[in-house]
Amino acid sequence: AQSVTQLDSQVPVFEEAPVELRCNYSSSVSVYLFWYVQYPNQGLQLLLKYLSGSTLVKGINGFEAEFNKSQTSFHLRKPSVHISDTAEYFCAVTTDSWGKLQFGAGTQVVVTP
Amino acid sequence: ETGVTQSPTHLIKTRGQQVTLRCSSQSGHNTVSWYQQALGQGPQFIFQYYREEENGRGNFPPRFSGLQFPNYSSELNVNALELDDSALYLCASSPGVGSSYEQYFGPGTRLTVT
């Protein structure tokens, strides 16, 4: 069985500052990793995914994440945030070719001017 | 291309009642998954349907059941509602096995059990 831990429940950040959201996972087999964003009263939108290959993954809206197998981490970063990045961010993992996802508890990002 | 749609948007039920939630998958997708997202938590996998057959189930009791229809739309049924069933229920569709593993999520149905 796999598990996902998001180390920060809330991250306050100023506009145009960088942000990093931390995600660690545990699994006895190879995993596929995802970051999703959820805006208030909406469903989930995929930001980026790691399936294989380059460990640095670039996604939408200027986000990127780095897969670190030795540290079992998949941290999400953005060099300069906007007010519109205020949302909940979820890290998710699957070992299943059908894409059944296990999510972390989420990190609430609050961007202030 | 129409995305994943869910109905209703919100509903309120009383403990002990039964509820049916509906999901229309994205065009071309034959796989539908359901997730429960309690307030302040991440989504939890309930089950998945592929071509009208259940294709895996999470740690949910049998009173959570589902259906998938020939057009790949899906229903989630919950019997004997409990207060803890209050949550956002998310439906996600995908093109099937090995399809880049990506799930496309609908906006969700907010269920409140009183």
Interface residues (C-beta under 8 A of the other chain):
Chain A: V4 Q6 Y32 F34 Y36 N41 Q42 G43 L44 Q45 L46 K49 L51 F90 A92 T94 D96 S97 W98 G99 K100 L101 Q102 F103 G104 A105 G106
Chain B: V4 T31 S33 Y35 G40 Q41 G42 P43 Q44 F45 Q48 Y50 N55 G56 G58 L90 A92 S94 G96 V97 G98 S99 S100 Y101 E102 Q103 Y104 F105 G106 P107 G108
